[in-house]
């Protein structure tokens, strides 16, 4: 019978568990408690996004809910409100979209669709990151811009943004 080298067993166990521990901590920091309900309005808007993007965005495997926990931050003299956020829920083991409930109700439909497209871009197309390229008129060149475009830009370039949504991941 072969002799077990316990020193190596312990060493390998510790070394191999470090990456798992780091991933676990990162996910727990991201979000511990998952969604437990959604709203009819969010689900209706998700359905509109699916239709608009030819089914490329708005996957059912990504849950969506209103949240009161989205931060506000100050940059210079400007105050920015986080309208939405993609998270990974450790408890539900899935990606989730959180929407700022207070801000949601003040937005026109196209802006809501842009917001959902952007957040589903993060959650559904995991490698989608922000692009801050601008068009000549100063409007965002892509719906994955780091800041939600102003309403006049959304209206002016709506067809461009919809075409990008239809391209999917």
Secondary structure as UniProt FT lines:
FT   HELIX           6..30
FT   HELIX           40..52
FT   TURN            53..55
FT   TURN            60..61
FT   STRAND          63..67
FT   STRAND          72..75
FT   TURN            76..77
FT   STRAND          78..81
FT   STRAND          84..89
FT   TURN            90..93
FT   STRAND          94..100
FT   HELIX           101..104
FT   TURN            105..106
FT   HELIX           109..124
FT   TURN            126..127
FT   TURN            136..137
FT   TURN            143..144
FT   HELIX           151..156
FT   HELIX           158..167
//
